[in-house]
Amino acid sequence: MNFALLPDHEQIREAIERVCAPFNADYWLRKDQDGGFPDDFHRALADSGWLGIAMPEEFGGAGLGINEAALMMHTISATGAGFSGASAVHMNIFGLHPVVVFGSDEQKKRWLPPLIAGTDRACFAVTEPNTGLNTLKLKTLAVRNGNHYVVQGQKVWISTAQVANKMLLLARTTSLDKCTGTQGLSLFYTDIDRSKVEVKEIDKMGRKCIDSNMVFIDGLQIPLEDLIGQEGEGFSYILHGLNPERILIASEAVGLGRAALKRASSYANEREVFDRQIGQNQGIQHPLAKSWMELEAANLMVQKAAWLYDQHLPCAAEANSAKYLAAEACYHACENAIFTHGGMGYAKEFHVERYLRESWIPRLAPVSPQLILCFIAEKVLGLPRSY
């Protein structure tokens, strides 16, 4: 067993760091203050060919695995871009995986190259206001009418819907009272017609440059050719994207935690109080040392989950555990970075308060820590279902 980065992986890390270098901490501070999608950052990654890292080569991608994609997302986050940078390209990495697996050749040729080139931007429209994580109870309805579907409904917490021109949409094609189990939901990838889709941004705590939105759909027409796979099988299709999403989120969280730890350690070496560096004090040292260990342990689970996924082996327990452990390690590292800075940790110019605000994202999304604990209790430990 070899825990060292392979030469190819080292090249990926170095290449991503070079792309990210012009987008320094001051860049992300301005984005955090002013908002506005980081178009230049997105374009830099697209022009360097990284948006298709996990997409098939025949459609312009690199054909690599989730392990390499996780390394890429970790590196972006660890440069200090955090979730502001990672979320700008996150959807490109995993979002259209159902298309890769279940889409027709015609759909892949039509949809994947523009996404990889960065000319298309997509959002992932699943969550609804009154259903939360209970995806099987989604109410957004797509009714077949001749050669198209007509959609009515609402979605919430839809990232990048302000700037996206495409939408991966999970909608009900059979009413709840006429289906059982996982049937009745269908998956579409289609254009966003702004005359039929209203997008209202949610004013939130962090990651200001990546918009999160309420989406109101009123009469959107979706052509039949934009249906992915079979009608009514959409829920099973999105399941293929859930584990890689958790792995990527976890990797991004480890990256952000390491960025915070790096800043805290640097400050502890420079700051002097009572004629000594504060890093000499065990009250400063021990929390940072603990965060280093927590991040290292979480990263090992990320690597295990990614390896299992790429080997086409079951990885749900590991992917969920990686997301849980990385989110907690990230949060505590960012918290400790603020404690290390003292009062200056509360000042925006030192960046760590921004990191702490962003560290809430992997704790809350895409699945709550409580539901992960329920999953492990039931699926791994064999305990009775609690919900």
C-alpha positions, 0 to 999 in steps of 0.5 A: 500500500502506497500513500504517496502521490503518484507522479501523475497526481503530483502533476495534477496538483502542480498544474491546478496550483499554477492555474489558481495562482493569479486568484489569490486571497485578495481576489477571493476577499473581493469576491466575498465582499462584492459578489459576482460569479468568478467568470475569469476563474471559471474561464481559466480552468476551462481554457486549461482543460480541467472542467472535463477531468472526469468526463469521457475522452471521446467528448473532450474530457480527460477520462480520469476518475473521481480520485483525480477529480477529488485531488483537483477540487482539494487543490482548488480549495486548499489554495485559499479559494475554498468553497467559493472557488470549488463551487464555481466548477463543482457541477462540471465535475459530477453533475452530468454523471447521470448523462455519462451513464444513462444518456444516449450518444446523441445527448452526450455529443450535444451536452458534454462538449459545451460543458467541458469547454465552459460555454455552457453552465449548468445548475442542479435542480432537485431540492424543494422547499417542502420536501428537504431531503425526502426526495421521493416526495418531490412535487414539481410536475412534468406533464407530457404534452405531445412532443414535449413536457410542461413543467410546474413547480419550485426548487430551492438552494439551487446554486449558480442558477443566476448564471446557468443556461442549462438545468439538470432537473428532477421532476415528477412525471407520475403523481404521488398517488399513482406510484410507489417506491422510487418510481415516478420521478424523471430526470431532464437536462434542458435549457433554462427559458427565463420567460418560464423560470424565475430565479430569486437569489437567497441572501446567505452567510458566505460564498457570496460569489456563488449564487444560491436561489429559489427557482420558480418554474411556470410552464417550462416546455422541455423537449422529449429529447431532453429526457435522460433515460427512461421516464420514471427512473430519474431517482435511480439515475441521480443515485449514481451521482450522490456518492461522487458528490459526497467524495468531492465535497469532502475533498473540498472541505479538507482543502479548506481546513488545510488552508485555514490551518496554514494561515493559523500556523503562519500567524502563530509563528509571526505574532509575538505577545509577552515577548514570545511567539504565540506558537510557543504556547500549548494553548495555541499548539494543541488545537492546531495539532489536533486539527492537523490530525483530524484533517489527515484522517478525514483525507484518508477516508476521502481517498478510500471512498474515491478508490472504491468508487473508481474500482466500481465497488460499493462505497456509500458508507465510505463516501458518507463517512468521508463527507461527515469527517471532512466537514467536521475537521474543516469546521474545527480547523477554521474555528481554531484558525480564528482562535489563533488570530484572536481578535484579528480572526474576526477581521475580514482582511485576515481571511479566516472568518470567511473560511469559517463561514464557508466551512458550514457548507459541507456540514449542511449540504448535500446531506445533513450530518444527522442523516449520515449517522442514521445511514451508517447506523442502519446500513453498516451496523444493522440497526433499525431504521429511525425515520 
